[in-house]
Amino acid sequence: MTLLFNTALIGQFRTEMFQTLLYKHQLTTTTPKLVDFHQDYNLDVSVTELDPVQGYYFVKDNKKYLLPQKTESGTATLEKLPIRIHDTVELNTVAKDVVHKIKRFASFRFVPDKKYDLNQISGFDGINHMDMPMWNLLKIITYTAYCRRINIIMSGIRESGKTSYFDALGQLTNRGYVVKQPRSILGLTYGLFDDGYIVLDEMSGLTSEQRRIIANFLYQVGERNNSFKTGKGLSAAHNLLASYDIHNLSCVILCNLMEDYKAKDQFFHYMFDNSQAINDRFLQLRINPPDTPVSEDKRRLLKCYLDTKQFKATRTQELTKDIWDIYVGIVKSLEWYKQNWFGQVNWAFVDASITTKHTGRHYLSYRELLGGIYIWTHCQPVPQCTELYYNYKGLLDNWIKYYQEALEWYKDLKPEEVEREDIA
Protein backbone atom coordinates (compact mmCIF):
# COMPACT_ATOMS: atom_id res chain seq x y z
CA MET A 1 0.00 0.00 0.00
CA THR A 2 1.26 3.49 -0.88
CA LEU A 3 1.65 5.63 2.23
CA LEU A 4 0.67 8.94 0.65
CA PHE A 5 0.95 10.89 3.89
CA ASN A 6 4.42 9.64 4.75
CA THR A 7 6.41 12.64 5.96
CA ALA A 8 9.52 11.84 3.91
CA LEU A 9 7.52 11.44 0.69
CA ILE A 10 5.60 14.68 1.23
CA GLY A 11 8.89 16.33 2.16
CA GLN A 12 10.35 15.53 -1.26
CA PHE A 13 7.23 16.94 -2.94
CA ARG A 14 7.50 20.08 -0.85
CA THR A 15 11.16 20.55 -1.74
CA GLU A 16 10.62 20.10 -5.46
CA MET A 17 7.42 22.15 -5.61
CA PHE A 18 8.17 25.01 -3.21
CA GLN A 19 11.94 25.30 -2.76
CA THR A 20 12.35 28.16 -5.26
CA LEU A 21 9.30 30.14 -4.12
CA LEU A 22 9.34 33.44 -2.24
CA TYR A 23 6.35 34.49 -0.11
CA LYS A 24 5.24 37.79 1.36
CA HIS A 25 6.05 36.71 4.91
CA GLN A 26 9.72 36.29 3.88
CA LEU A 27 10.04 40.02 3.19
CA THR A 28 12.36 41.94 5.52
CA THR A 29 11.51 45.36 4.07
CA THR A 30 8.12 46.77 3.14
CA THR A 31 9.53 49.88 1.50
CA PRO A 32 11.99 49.63 -1.42
CA LYS A 33 15.67 50.10 -0.64
CA LEU A 34 18.31 51.56 -2.94
CA VAL A 35 21.09 48.96 -3.10
CA ASP A 36 24.54 49.87 -4.44
CA PHE A 37 26.91 47.15 -5.67
CA HIS A 38 30.71 46.95 -5.96
CA GLN A 39 31.79 47.81 -9.50
CA ASP A 40 34.84 45.54 -9.29
CA TYR A 41 33.01 42.38 -8.17
CA ASN A 42 32.19 39.46 -10.46
CA LEU A 43 33.89 40.62 -13.63
CA ASP A 44 31.81 38.23 -15.70
CA VAL A 45 28.66 40.12 -14.69
CA SER A 46 27.41 42.83 -17.02
CA VAL A 47 27.67 46.47 -16.02
CA THR A 48 23.87 46.59 -15.98
CA GLU A 49 23.77 43.96 -13.22
CA LEU A 50 26.07 46.12 -11.10
CA ASP A 51 23.99 49.27 -11.40
CA PRO A 52 22.24 50.43 -8.19
CA VAL A 53 18.85 48.77 -7.76
CA GLN A 54 15.68 49.90 -5.99
CA GLY A 55 14.07 46.80 -4.53
CA TYR A 56 12.93 44.64 -1.63
CA TYR A 57 14.93 42.27 0.54
CA PHE A 58 13.78 38.72 1.29
CA VAL A 59 15.44 36.13 3.51
CA LYS A 60 14.93 32.42 2.87
CA ASP A 61 17.08 29.53 4.09
CA ASN A 62 19.65 32.05 5.38
CA LYS A 63 20.06 33.56 1.90
CA LYS A 64 19.31 37.20 1.15
CA TYR A 65 17.41 37.94 -2.06
CA LEU A 66 16.78 41.27 -3.77
CA LEU A 67 13.62 41.67 -5.84
CA PRO A 68 13.58 44.80 -8.04
CA GLN A 69 10.69 47.13 -7.23
CA LYS A 70 9.23 46.88 -10.72
CA THR A 71 9.34 44.55 -13.70
CA GLU A 72 10.68 45.72 -17.05
CA SER A 73 7.11 46.53 -18.09
CA GLY A 74 6.67 48.72 -14.98
CA THR A 75 4.44 46.37 -12.95
CA ALA A 76 4.91 46.42 -9.16
CA THR A 77 6.64 43.14 -8.27
CA LEU A 78 5.10 42.76 -4.80
CA GLU A 79 1.73 42.33 -6.50
CA LYS A 80 3.10 39.14 -8.09
CA LEU A 81 3.84 37.32 -4.81
CA PRO A 82 4.31 34.48 -4.28
CA ILE A 83 6.88 34.09 -7.05
CA ARG A 84 9.05 31.29 -8.37
CA ILE A 85 12.68 32.29 -8.90
CA HIS A 86 14.05 31.25 -12.29
CA ASP A 87 17.40 33.02 -12.33
CA THR A 88 19.57 35.02 -9.94
CA VAL A 89 22.99 36.59 -9.92
CA GLU A 90 25.14 36.67 -6.78
CA LEU A 91 26.55 40.11 -5.99
CA ASN A 92 28.25 41.97 -3.14
CA THR A 93 26.86 45.22 -1.82
CA VAL A 94 29.00 48.09 -0.62
CA ALA A 95 28.14 46.92 2.90
CA LYS A 96 29.80 43.56 2.07
CA ASP A 97 26.49 41.68 2.05
CA VAL A 98 26.11 38.75 -0.34
CA VAL A 99 22.86 39.32 -2.22
CA HIS A 100 21.11 37.10 -4.75
CA LYS A 101 19.61 39.58 -7.17
CA ILE A 102 16.55 38.08 -8.86
CA LYS A 103 16.78 38.39 -12.64
CA ARG A 104 13.84 36.26 -13.79
CA PHE A 105 10.77 35.08 -11.92
CA ALA A 106 7.17 34.08 -12.47
CA SER A 107 4.09 34.59 -10.33
CA PHE A 108 2.94 31.32 -8.76
CA ARG A 109 -0.41 29.94 -7.63
CA PHE A 110 -2.46 26.75 -7.67
CA VAL A 111 -5.53 27.14 -9.87
CA PRO A 112 -8.51 26.12 -7.68
CA ASP A 113 -10.02 22.91 -9.03
CA LYS A 114 -12.20 20.43 -7.16
CA LYS A 115 -10.38 17.25 -8.13
CA TYR A 116 -11.42 15.60 -4.86
CA ASP A 117 -14.04 16.29 -2.19
CA LEU A 118 -13.11 16.35 1.50
CA ASN A 119 -14.12 12.73 1.97
CA GLN A 120 -11.76 11.63 -0.82
CA ILE A 121 -8.93 13.77 0.54
CA SER A 122 -9.59 12.34 3.99
CA GLY A 123 -9.26 8.79 2.63
CA PHE A 124 -5.80 9.26 1.13
CA ASP A 125 -3.99 8.74 4.47
CA GLY A 126 -5.16 5.10 4.51
CA ILE A 127 -5.13 4.91 8.30
CA ASN A 128 -7.34 2.52 10.25
CA HIS A 129 -7.27 4.30 13.59
CA MET A 130 -8.61 2.52 16.65
CA ASP A 131 -10.82 5.58 17.19
CA MET A 132 -11.88 6.59 13.67
CA PRO A 133 -14.43 9.24 14.78
CA MET A 134 -11.64 10.96 16.74
CA TRP A 135 -9.26 10.70 13.80
CA ASN A 136 -11.87 12.00 11.35
CA LEU A 137 -12.71 14.96 13.56
CA LEU A 138 -9.01 15.83 13.81
CA LYS A 139 -8.90 15.92 10.01
CA ILE A 140 -12.06 18.03 9.80
CA ILE A 141 -10.49 20.52 12.22
CA THR A 142 -7.36 20.62 10.04
CA TYR A 143 -9.37 21.34 6.87
CA THR A 144 -11.34 24.05 8.65
CA ALA A 145 -8.16 25.67 9.98
CA TYR A 146 -6.72 25.68 6.46
CA CYS A 147 -9.78 27.04 4.65
CA ARG A 148 -11.28 29.35 7.27
CA ARG A 149 -10.11 31.17 10.42
CA ILE A 150 -10.28 29.48 13.80
CA ASN A 151 -8.39 29.83 17.09
CA ILE A 152 -8.39 26.72 19.27
CA ILE A 153 -6.41 24.89 21.92
CA MET A 154 -6.53 21.11 21.83
CA SER A 155 -5.13 18.82 24.51
CA GLY A 156 -4.84 15.07 24.25
CA ILE A 157 -2.81 11.98 25.01
CA ARG A 158 0.79 11.96 23.83
CA GLU A 159 1.39 10.20 20.51
CA SER A 160 -2.34 10.16 19.71
CA GLY A 161 -1.63 11.69 16.29
CA LYS A 162 -3.04 15.14 17.00
CA THR A 163 -0.01 16.84 15.41
CA SER A 164 0.54 14.45 12.50
CA TYR A 165 -2.18 15.55 10.12
CA PHE A 166 -1.52 19.26 10.66
CA ASP A 167 2.15 18.62 9.88
CA ALA A 168 1.47 16.52 6.76
CA LEU A 169 -1.15 18.85 5.25
CA GLY A 170 0.95 21.90 6.10
CA GLN A 171 3.93 20.51 4.21
CA LEU A 172 1.77 19.39 1.30
CA THR A 173 0.24 22.85 0.82
CA ASN A 174 3.16 24.88 2.17
CA ARG A 175 0.51 27.01 3.88
CA GLY A 176 0.50 25.34 7.29
CA TYR A 177 3.39 25.62 9.75
CA VAL A 178 3.90 23.50 12.86
CA VAL A 179 6.22 25.10 15.44
CA LYS A 180 7.63 22.46 17.78
CA GLN A 181 8.13 23.92 21.25
CA PRO A 182 8.08 27.60 20.17
CA ARG A 183 10.66 29.71 21.95
CA SER A 184 11.27 32.91 19.97
CA ILE A 185 9.70 35.58 17.80
CA LEU A 186 11.74 34.27 14.86
CA GLY A 187 10.14 30.84 15.18
CA LEU A 188 6.69 32.40 15.20
CA THR A 189 7.11 34.79 12.28
CA TYR A 190 8.65 32.12 10.05
CA GLY A 191 5.19 30.63 9.50
CA LEU A 192 3.04 33.76 9.42
CA PHE A 193 1.16 33.31 6.15
CA ASP A 194 -1.72 35.64 5.40
CA ASP A 195 -3.91 32.53 5.36
CA GLY A 196 -3.56 28.83 6.19
CA TYR A 197 -2.60 27.94 9.76
CA ILE A 198 0.15 28.06 12.34
CA VAL A 199 0.29 25.30 14.98
CA LEU A 200 2.12 25.81 18.27
CA ASP A 201 2.97 22.34 19.51
CA GLU A 202 3.82 21.85 23.19
CA MET A 203 4.73 25.14 24.89
CA SER A 204 6.17 23.89 28.18
CA GLY A 205 9.39 25.01 29.81
CA LEU A 206 9.24 28.64 28.66
CA THR A 207 11.20 31.41 30.35
CA SER A 208 9.34 34.50 31.53
CA GLU A 209 10.55 36.47 28.50
CA GLN A 210 9.50 33.71 26.11
CA ARG A 211 6.09 33.60 27.75
CA ARG A 212 5.74 37.36 27.32
CA ILE A 213 6.57 37.20 23.59
CA ILE A 214 4.25 34.26 22.90
CA ALA A 215 1.45 35.76 25.01
CA ASN A 216 1.61 38.96 22.95
CA PHE A 217 1.45 36.92 19.75
CA LEU A 218 -1.49 34.80 20.95
CA TYR A 219 -3.39 37.84 22.18
CA GLN A 220 -3.14 39.57 18.79
CA VAL A 221 -3.98 36.43 16.80
CA GLY A 222 -6.81 35.56 19.19
CA GLU A 223 -8.18 39.08 18.80
CA ARG A 224 -8.63 38.18 15.12
CA ASN A 225 -6.60 41.17 14.02
CA ASN A 226 -5.74 41.52 10.33
CA SER A 227 -2.07 41.99 11.18
CA PHE A 228 0.42 40.93 13.84
CA LYS A 229 2.60 43.79 15.08
CA THR A 230 6.01 42.69 16.29
CA GLY A 231 6.91 45.95 18.04
CA LYS A 232 9.85 48.24 17.28
CA GLY A 233 12.28 46.54 19.64
CA LEU A 234 11.79 43.00 18.30
CA SER A 235 11.54 44.00 14.64
CA ALA A 236 14.79 45.99 14.80
CA ALA A 237 16.64 43.36 16.86
CA HIS A 238 15.72 40.43 14.60
CA ASN A 239 15.42 42.14 11.19
CA LEU A 240 11.67 41.52 11.09
CA LEU A 241 8.81 43.44 9.56
CA ALA A 242 6.93 45.80 11.85
CA SER A 243 3.71 43.91 11.03
CA TYR A 244 2.62 40.72 9.25
CA ASP A 245 -0.61 40.13 7.36
CA ILE A 246 -2.65 37.42 9.15
CA HIS A 247 -6.13 38.34 7.93
CA ASN A 248 -7.16 34.71 7.35
CA LEU A 249 -4.65 32.81 9.51
CA SER A 250 -5.81 30.13 11.94
CA CYS A 251 -3.89 29.45 15.14
CA VAL A 252 -4.01 26.01 16.76
CA ILE A 253 -2.34 25.23 20.08
CA LEU A 254 -1.59 21.58 20.83
CA CYS A 255 -0.58 20.23 24.22
CA ASN A 256 -0.67 17.11 26.34
CA LEU A 257 -3.23 16.42 29.04
CA MET A 258 -3.23 18.64 32.13
CA GLU A 259 -2.25 15.73 34.33
CA ASP A 260 0.93 15.17 32.27
CA TYR A 261 2.53 18.35 33.65
CA LYS A 262 4.33 18.44 36.99
CA ALA A 263 3.59 22.12 37.56
CA LYS A 264 0.23 23.76 37.01
CA ASP A 265 1.67 26.76 35.17
CA GLN A 266 3.31 24.46 32.61
CA PHE A 267 -0.12 23.73 31.16
CA PHE A 268 -1.31 26.25 28.59
CA HIS A 269 -4.45 27.30 30.46
CA TYR A 270 -2.42 28.70 33.38
CA MET A 271 0.81 29.64 31.59
CA PHE A 272 0.59 33.40 31.08
CA ASP A 273 0.09 36.46 33.24
CA ASN A 274 -2.89 37.34 31.03
CA SER A 275 -4.07 33.72 30.66
CA GLN A 276 -7.73 34.60 31.09
CA ALA A 277 -7.64 37.09 28.20
CA ILE A 278 -5.98 34.51 25.96
CA ASN A 279 -8.29 31.68 27.05
CA ASP A 280 -11.28 33.87 26.20
CA ARG A 281 -10.01 34.03 22.61
CA PHE A 282 -9.24 30.35 22.01
CA LEU A 283 -11.92 27.64 21.93
CA GLN A 284 -10.74 24.85 24.23
CA LEU A 285 -10.95 21.15 23.36
CA ARG A 286 -9.80 18.00 25.14
CA ILE A 287 -9.83 14.79 23.13
CA ASN A 288 -9.94 12.40 26.10
CA PRO A 289 -12.36 12.33 29.07
CA PRO A 290 -10.65 13.45 32.30
CA ASP A 291 -11.70 10.27 34.12
CA THR A 292 -10.09 7.84 31.63
CA PRO A 293 -7.99 5.33 33.66
CA VAL A 294 -4.24 5.57 33.15
CA SER A 295 -4.01 1.94 32.08
CA GLU A 296 -6.58 2.57 29.35
CA ASP A 297 -4.65 5.68 28.31
CA LYS A 298 -1.54 3.55 27.94
CA ARG A 299 -3.27 1.03 25.70
CA ARG A 300 -4.84 3.81 23.65
CA LEU A 301 -1.50 5.59 23.35
CA LEU A 302 0.36 2.55 22.08
CA LYS A 303 -2.40 1.63 19.64
CA CYS A 304 -2.70 5.18 18.32
CA TYR A 305 1.05 5.26 17.79
CA LEU A 306 0.90 2.08 15.72
CA ASP A 307 -2.07 3.38 13.74
CA THR A 308 -0.40 6.67 12.82
CA LYS A 309 3.14 5.40 12.32
CA GLN A 310 2.99 5.87 8.54
CA PHE A 311 3.62 9.58 9.02
CA LYS A 312 7.12 8.88 10.34
CA ALA A 313 7.69 5.45 8.76
CA THR A 314 10.74 4.72 6.64
CA ARG A 315 10.02 5.74 3.10
CA THR A 316 9.39 2.74 0.86
CA GLN A 317 8.34 4.28 -2.46
CA GLU A 318 9.44 6.87 -4.98
CA LEU A 319 7.66 10.12 -5.71
CA THR A 320 6.11 8.92 -8.96
CA LYS A 321 4.12 11.05 -11.40
CA ASP A 322 0.91 9.41 -10.18
CA ILE A 323 1.64 10.38 -6.57
CA TRP A 324 2.75 13.86 -7.66
CA ASP A 325 -0.55 14.33 -9.50
CA ILE A 326 -2.54 13.23 -6.44
CA TYR A 327 -0.68 15.71 -4.25
CA VAL A 328 -1.29 18.55 -6.74
CA GLY A 329 -4.95 17.50 -6.97
CA ILE A 330 -5.31 17.66 -3.18
CA VAL A 331 -3.81 21.16 -3.03
CA LYS A 332 -5.95 22.41 -5.92
CA SER A 333 -9.05 20.94 -4.28
CA LEU A 334 -8.28 22.61 -0.95
CA GLU A 335 -7.80 25.91 -2.78
CA TRP A 336 -11.24 25.37 -4.32
CA TYR A 337 -12.72 24.75 -0.90
CA LYS A 338 -10.94 27.82 0.47
CA GLN A 339 -12.71 29.97 -2.13
CA ASN A 340 -16.08 28.20 -2.01
CA TRP A 341 -16.31 27.04 1.61
CA PHE A 342 -19.03 29.40 2.77
CA GLY A 343 -21.37 28.42 -0.06
CA GLN A 344 -20.94 24.69 0.68
CA VAL A 345 -22.60 24.98 4.09
CA ASN A 346 -26.30 25.20 4.89
CA TRP A 347 -25.78 27.79 7.61
CA ALA A 348 -29.46 27.88 8.58
CA PHE A 349 -29.22 24.16 9.36
CA VAL A 350 -25.94 24.64 11.26
CA ASP A 351 -27.25 27.56 13.30
CA ALA A 352 -30.41 25.62 14.18
CA SER A 353 -28.27 22.72 15.43
CA ILE A 354 -26.43 24.86 18.02
CA THR A 355 -27.90 24.05 21.43
CA THR A 356 -24.94 24.86 23.68
CA LYS A 357 -24.06 28.42 24.63
CA HIS A 358 -20.84 29.87 23.24
CA THR A 359 -20.03 33.54 23.36
CA GLY A 360 -17.64 35.94 21.68
CA ARG A 361 -14.68 34.52 19.84
CA HIS A 362 -15.36 30.98 21.09
CA TYR A 363 -18.62 31.07 19.15
CA LEU A 364 -16.88 32.19 15.94
CA SER A 365 -14.47 29.25 15.99
CA TYR A 366 -17.17 26.81 17.11
CA ARG A 367 -19.50 27.81 14.26
CA GLU A 368 -16.69 27.48 11.71
CA LEU A 369 -15.93 23.98 12.99
CA LEU A 370 -19.58 23.02 12.62
CA GLY A 371 -19.38 24.27 9.04
CA GLY A 372 -16.42 21.95 8.49
CA ILE A 373 -18.35 19.03 9.97
CA TYR A 374 -21.29 19.85 7.71
CA ILE A 375 -19.17 19.82 4.54
CA TRP A 376 -17.28 16.63 5.45
CA THR A 377 -20.36 14.65 6.50
CA HIS A 378 -22.29 15.73 3.41
CA CYS A 379 -19.45 14.38 1.22
CA GLN A 380 -19.96 10.88 2.63
CA PRO A 381 -21.47 8.26 0.28
CA VAL A 382 -24.29 7.47 2.72
CA PRO A 383 -27.87 8.73 2.94
CA GLN A 384 -27.66 9.46 6.68
CA CYS A 385 -25.71 12.72 6.32
CA THR A 386 -27.82 14.54 8.92
CA GLU A 387 -27.38 11.76 11.47
CA LEU A 388 -23.64 11.68 10.77
CA TYR A 389 -23.45 15.46 11.21
CA TYR A 390 -25.05 15.26 14.64
CA ASN A 391 -22.74 12.40 15.63
CA TYR A 392 -19.63 14.48 14.90
CA LYS A 393 -21.17 17.64 16.35
CA GLY A 394 -21.81 15.62 19.51
CA LEU A 395 -18.18 14.50 19.58
CA LEU A 396 -17.00 18.11 19.22
CA ASP A 397 -19.35 19.17 22.03
CA ASN A 398 -17.94 16.37 24.20
CA TRP A 399 -14.38 17.55 23.57
CA ILE A 400 -15.37 21.04 24.73
CA LYS A 401 -17.10 19.55 27.80
CA TYR A 402 -14.11 17.31 28.63
CA TYR A 403 -11.82 20.34 28.79
CA GLN A 404 -14.10 22.17 31.23
CA GLU A 405 -14.54 19.03 33.34
CA ALA A 406 -10.78 18.58 33.53
CA LEU A 407 -10.38 22.18 34.69
CA GLU A 408 -12.85 21.53 37.53
CA TRP A 409 -11.09 18.31 38.48
CA TYR A 410 -7.60 19.81 38.30
CA LYS A 411 -7.95 23.34 39.66
CA ASP A 412 -7.82 22.46 43.38
CA LEU A 413 -5.10 19.81 43.17
CA LYS A 414 -1.50 20.32 44.12
CA PRO A 415 1.01 18.99 41.55
CA GLU A 416 2.07 16.09 43.77
CA GLU A 417 -1.53 14.94 44.09
CA VAL A 418 -1.87 14.29 40.37
CA GLU A 419 -1.34 10.64 39.54
CA ARG A 420 1.10 10.32 36.65
CA GLU A 421 2.44 7.41 34.68
CA ASP A 422 5.38 8.14 32.39
CA ILE A 423 5.56 6.00 29.26
CA ALA A 424 8.90 5.90 27.54
WOGIFEN-V640294 format. One record per residue. RES is the residue in one letter. OMEGA is omega as a letter, one per 30 degrees, with the letter a starting at -180 (* if undefined). Layout:
BEGIN
[[RES:OMEGA] [RES:OMEGA]]
END
This chain:
BEGIN
[[M:l] [T:l] [L:a] [L:a] [F:l] [N:a] [T:a] [A:a] [L:l] [I:l] [G:l] [Q:l] [F:a] [R:a] [T:a] [E:a] [M:a] [F:a] [Q:a] [T:l] [L:l] [L:a] [Y:a] [K:a] [H:l] [Q:l] [L:l] [T:l] [T:l] [T:l] [T:a] [P:l] [K:l] [L:a] [V:a] [D:a] [F:l] [H:l] [Q:a] [D:a] [Y:l] [N:a] [L:l] [D:l] [V:a] [S:l] [V:l] [T:a] [E:a] [L:l] [D:l] [P:a] [V:l] [Q:a] [G:a] [Y:l] [Y:l] [F:l] [V:l] [K:a] [D:l] [N:l] [K:l] [K:l] [Y:l] [L:l] [L:l] [P:a] [Q:a] [K:l] [T:l] [E:l] [S:l] [G:l] [T:l] [A:a] [T:a] [L:l] [E:a] [K:a] [L:f] [P:a] [I:l] [R:a] [I:l] [H:a] [D:l] [T:l] [V:a] [E:a] [L:l] [N:l] [T:l] [V:a] [A:l] [K:l] [D:l] [V:a] [V:l] [H:a] [K:a] [I:a] [K:a] [R:l] [F:l] [A:l] [S:a] [F:l] [R:l] [F:l] [V:a] [P:a] [D:a] [K:l] [K:a] [Y:l] [D:a] [L:l] [N:l] [Q:l] [I:a] [S:a] [G:a] [F:a] [D:l] [G:a] [I:l] [N:a] [H:l] [M:l] [D:a] [M:l] [P:l] [M:a] [W:l] [N:l] [L:l] [L:l] [K:l] [I:l] [I:l] [T:l] [Y:a] [T:l] [A:a] [Y:a] [C:a] [R:l] [R:l] [I:l] [N:a] [I:l] [I:a] [M:l] [S:a] [G:a] [I:l] [R:l] [E:l] [S:l] [G:a] [K:l] [T:a] [S:a] [Y:l] [F:a] [D:a] [A:a] [L:l] [G:l] [Q:a] [L:a] [T:a] [N:l] [R:l] [G:a] [Y:l] [V:l] [V:l] [K:l] [Q:a] [P:a] [R:a] [S:l] [I:l] [L:l] [G:l] [L:a] [T:a] [Y:a] [G:a] [L:l] [F:l] [D:l] [D:a] [G:a] [Y:l] [I:a] [V:l] [L:a] [D:l] [E:a] [M:l] [S:l] [G:a] [L:l] [T:a] [S:l] [E:l] [Q:l] [R:a] [R:a] [I:a] [I:l] [A:l] [N:l] [F:a] [L:l] [Y:a] [Q:l] [V:a] [G:l] [E:a] [R:l] [N:l] [N:l] [S:l] [F:a] [K:a] [T:a] [G:a] [K:a] [G:a] [L:a] [S:l] [A:a] [A:a] [H:l] [N:a] [L:l] [L:l] [A:l] [S:a] [Y:l] [D:l] [I:a] [H:l] [N:a] [L:l] [S:l] [C:a] [V:l] [I:a] [L:l] [C:l] [N:l] [L:l] [M:a] [E:l] [D:a] [Y:a] [K:a] [A:a] [K:a] [D:l] [Q:l] [F:a] [F:a] [H:a] [Y:a] [M:a] [F:l] [D:l] [N:a] [S:a] [Q:l] [A:l] [I:l] [N:l] [D:a] [R:a] [F:l] [L:a] [Q:a] [L:l] [R:a] [I:a] [N:l] [P:a] [P:a] [D:l] [T:l] [P:a] [V:a] [S:l] [E:l] [D:a] [K:l] [R:l] [R:a] [L:a] [L:a] [K:l] [C:l] [Y:l] [L:a] [D:a] [T:a] [K:a] [Q:a] [F:a] [K:a] [A:l] [T:a] [R:a] [T:a] [Q:l] [E:l] [L:a] [T:l] [K:l] [D:l] [I:l] [W:a] [D:l] [I:l] [Y:l] [V:l] [G:l] [I:a] [V:l] [K:l] [S:l] [L:l] [E:l] [W:l] [Y:l] [K:a] [Q:a] [N:a] [W:a] [F:a] [G:l] [Q:a] [V:l] [N:a] [W:l] [A:l] [F:a] [V:a] [D:l] [A:a] [S:a] [I:a] [T:l] [T:a] [K:l] [H:a] [T:l] [G:a] [R:l] [H:a] [Y:a] [L:l] [S:a] [Y:a] [R:l] [E:l] [L:l] [L:l] [G:l] [G:l] [I:l] [Y:a] [I:a] [W:a] [T:a] [H:l] [C:a] [Q:a] [P:l] [V:a] [P:a] [Q:a] [C:a] [T:l] [E:l] [L:l] [Y:a] [Y:l] [N:a] [Y:l] [K:l] [G:l] [L:l] [L:l] [D:l] [N:l] [W:l] [I:a] [K:a] [Y:a] [Y:a] [Q:l] [E:l] [A:l] [L:a] [E:a] [W:a] [Y:a] [K:a] [D:a] [L:l] [K:a] [P:a] [E:a] [E:a] [V:l] [E:a] [R:l] [E:a] [D:l] [I:a] [A:*]]
END
